[in-house]
Amino acid sequence: MALNPQKPVFQHPDLMVSVSGIRGIIPTGLSPDVIFHSLMAFGSRLKGNTVVIGRDSRPSGAYIENIAIGIMLAMGKKVIRLGIVPTPTVKAVVAQSGAAGGIMISASHNPVIWNAFKFIGPGGFFTNAQDLEGLLDLVRKEDYKPFQFKPNTDVEDGTDRIQAHIDSVLARVNVSAIKRKKFTVFLDAVNGGGSFVLPELLSRLGCKVILQHCTPDGTFPRPPEPTPDALKQSSRLIKKSKADIGFALDPDADRLVVLSPKKGAISEELTLPLSFMSYLASNSIPKKASITVNLSTSFVNDWVADSVGIPTYRSKVGEANVVAEMIHRKSVFGGEGNGGVIDPAIPSFGRDSLSGVAHILNLLALKGEDAETVIGSLPAVHMRKIAYKIAGQKTEQIYSKFRSAFSEYKEDSRDGLRLANQDSWIHIRPSNTEPILRLIGEARTKKDLESLLNKAGKIMENS
């Protein structure tokens, strides 16, 4: 989504504007002008007097945080400053404090040269596409509220409020059962926003924690996206440790990957079904229950849901889209296959690594089984995710070729193009967070996946 030519600064190729936030490379994409206009527009749309601000550990974070605090104060807002925290903690504090909104300063899994604003509205919900368009319209017109220095506008140290988020997570699991197990947990926080809060959560669950990359010093010691390739070192270390299970985060700690003591990093697609199994083990299932996942998420979740006779619904990719569909469907659980766990009873009501960690430990404790056994109870994931750098105007031509090649597949065009049958699916869509086209395929067997991707690869080669 682009702004009009009157604001060419928002047209920079190093800037991405989408429902996932306003993110760009520092200082070319997320330039001082973009930062100023984005904050002025957001502050002008806030209907209350309090805003919550948090950030991850990127070197540019403090610079942007201070600008954000200054502009919010100048617009007459009280600021609750959380410092370096997970994105879900900012969302939870917005919801729990009744704040007008929040700002998370983080480019999530993007490289360290990127940063971003993730804008949060009342109730702790991310701004949706309609909210984003309203914000962009203000920027087009420069129709901002004037600075208004009000009495009693100040900056509150909000670190004490972080415990309320942790409390809300603990309320969803059997803390006593987890404490009795005295788990040893390996944690790789990529020196990011989860470096303080996740160890605190694990401590309150009675776990011994082996800390890896939990010093938020502005460096990412591995690629920030927690893929198995990025986690090779941590996979080696957990195998040498005496940990019962391990977890790895992205820089803003909304995504979670599980590490097993024998296999190391497993597919991020298993984080959500494992967490959902904890919910099923801990709760009576209400009538008309459902789970909601996005269009790019593994059908391992369908397998778990089918085992208890509840339907799986799918939404467009992006946390805000999943949450909207969950609310519409009244889903009891949901998330995204990139390691994003959404428990609607936790006030973050979005992807929350704290929720995933607590739920997965809860599952191990209630089942009385080790990580290898519980993970092994799930079907294998045969999925591959491929990124293509390609001009956006070519996407419709590419979709047309896929439709012809997979004419027997059922089509879903809500978000790019998803083609599916009972045993396999393929999803092609432009990324919300990077200037690339994503292609994701899954099949029931490794052989069928290779066949699916070979067919798709030939289409991409000729596009």
Secondary structure as UniProt FT lines:
FT   TURN            5..6
FT   HELIX           8..11
FT   TURN            13..14
FT   STRAND          15..18
FT   TURN            19..20
FT   STRAND          21..25
FT   TURN            26..29
FT   HELIX           32..45
FT   STRAND          50..55
FT   TURN            59..60
FT   HELIX           61..74
FT   TURN            75..76
FT   STRAND          78..84
FT   HELIX           87..97
FT   STRAND          101..105
FT   TURN            108..109
FT   TURN            112..113
FT   STRAND          114..120
FT   HELIX           122..124
FT   HELIX           129..141
FT   TURN            151..152
FT   STRAND          155..157
FT   HELIX           159..161
FT   HELIX           162..170
FT   TURN            171..172
FT   HELIX           175..181
FT   STRAND          184..188
FT   TURN            190..191
FT   TURN            193..196
FT   HELIX           197..204
FT   TURN            205..206
FT   STRAND          208..212
FT   TURN            228..231
FT   HELIX           232..240
FT   STRAND          245..249
FT   TURN            251..252
FT   STRAND          256..260
FT   TURN            261..263
FT   STRAND          264..265
FT   HELIX           268..270
FT   HELIX           271..282
FT   TURN            287..288
FT   STRAND          291..294
FT   TURN            295..296
FT   HELIX           300..307
FT   TURN            308..309
FT   STRAND          312..315
FT   HELIX           319..329
FT   STRAND          333..336
FT   TURN            337..339
FT   STRAND          340..342
FT   TURN            344..345
FT   TURN            347..348
FT   HELIX           353..367
FT   HELIX           371..376
FT   STRAND          383..388
FT   HELIX           392..394
FT   HELIX           395..405
FT   TURN            406..408
FT   STRAND          410..412
FT   STRAND          417..420
FT   STRAND          424..430
FT   STRAND          437..443
FT   HELIX           446..461
//
